[in-house]
Amino acid sequence: MEKHCSNCFNGTALGLCMKDGVQAEYPNKGVCTDWETNDIYQINGYENRNDYLQAMADEYDCPLETVSELADILGAEEDFDGLISSLEDYEVIQ
């Protein structure tokens, strides 16, 4: 798993650094010396995407199968935005 420092985390795994707000290539082929995972689920306190989806199913009292299907339709890039909006809508119509 590619890792980088918290100073240059910009939500991508493209080997780019946003330290001091200036885009630059990572030293040492994409690896900084101040290590932190770039896995968005781990950054937010979950083991992985499956753990996150299970937590969302629990939080919104929605069947895991429904959460997983919504997540598949929306794509992983919407896990922390579009999926949450959809689950909030689900909560209202239940």
Buried (B, 14 or more C-beta within 10 A) or exposed (E): EBBBBEEBBEEEBEEBBBBEEEEEEBEEEBEBEEEBEBBBBBEEEBEEBEEBBBBBBEEBEBEEEBBBEBBEEBEEEBBEEBBBEBBEEBEEEE
